[in-house]
Amino acid sequence: QEFVAKLTSDRYGERAGWRLMHGAMNLVMSPALLVSEPVKVSKNPKEIPIGILQGVIEMHKFAVLGAWDLVTFWVPGEKGKEIAVKECVFQQIKGKA
């Protein structure tokens, strides 16, 4: 009964749509981290391999989070909690995550 109530709430469609979009963007844009992470450390040429490794790790992290959001976007969240992961690939590229 509680599950059905969550599905019929006024905000369910808005939240599910946002989570679907969030997941798609994270999944599609995650390869950009292969470039942005090495650029962040490019001031010191010796750290570029570390930046590439960070880019590979972050790319996989955001790809998995994006895929998870795409698979579970329809599941209503807990009362009072946002259902989407707050991290976004765009925040990571800008260096804010």
C-alpha positions, 0 to 999 in steps of 0.5 A: 500500500505504501509503495502504491501511495509513493507511485501516485504522489504528485512529485513521483513523475518529476523525480522519476524523470529527473533521475532518468535524465540524470542517469542518462547524462552520467552514463553518456558523459562519463568518458569525458572524465578520461580527458578532464582528470589528466588535464586537472593534474597536467601542471606537473607532467609526472602526475599525468599517469595518475590523472589518467588512472583517476579518469579511468576510475571516475569514468567507471564510477559515473558509468555505473551510477548512471546505469543504476539510475537508468535501471531504477529510475521508476523506484520511488524514494524514501519519504523525505529523501531525494532519490537521485545520487547528488554527484553528477559527471559535470560537477566532477569535470568542473572539479566540484565533486 
